[in-house]
Amino acid sequence: MQTEIRYQFTSAQVANRFLNELKHWPVAEVKAKLFNGSESVKITYEFDGKGFDYTCSELDDLASQYNGEEA
């Protein structure tokens, strides 16, 4: 199942830092791009739908390090 999450950041610069970190993110393979302006990032990844979604949890933690919030 393909999962999609969007995060909103305080500035375009912070959103780009978050985006750049995801390019070499060791937790899971994700696709990320700027979305709906330069202050939002949309992430898509595959989730098997079984059990807890650790990728989502790790993304939330990473986004919070950049003061991002799920939109």
N, C-alpha and C positions, 0 to 999 in steps of 0.2 A: 504494500500500500504506500503510495506516495504521500508524504506529509509536507505541509507548507506552513511556515511561521514567518511573521513579519515583526520587525523590531523598529522602534522609533528612537532616535537619538537627539541630543540637544543641538548638534551642529553637523554640518556636512563633513567636517574634519574628523570628528569622532566616529561617524558612520563609516568613513573610509578606513580608519584604523581598525575597526571591528572587522570590516570586510577583508582587509589585508591579513589579519590574523587567521581568518578562516581558510585562506589559501594553503596554509601549511598546518592545519589543525589535525592533531594526531588521534582525536577521539573517534571520528567517523567521517566518511566521505559525504560531503554536502556540496550543493551548488548554491552560490550566493551572488546576489547582484543588487545594485541600488534600485529602489522601487518608489514610485510616486513622489518624486523629488529626491534631492540629494541627502536628506536626513533620515531616510528609511532604508532598511535592508530586508530583502525577501530571501528566505532560505528554503530549499527543497531537499528532501532526502528520502530514502526508502526505509520504511519501518515494517517489520513482519507482522505487526498487530498482535503479537503474543507477549504477555507480561508487561512490565513497566518500560516506558520509553526513556531510556537513559540518555539518548542523544538530545532529546528535548530538554531534559533537566540540565545537562551540561551546557547547552546553548543558552538557557536562561541564566545560568551562573556566569557564563562568559559575558553575556550582554550586560548583566548588572555591574560587572567590573568597569564597563564603559558608560555606566549610568543610562543604559538603554532599557526600554520597557516594551513588552509584547504589545503590538497594536491590534 
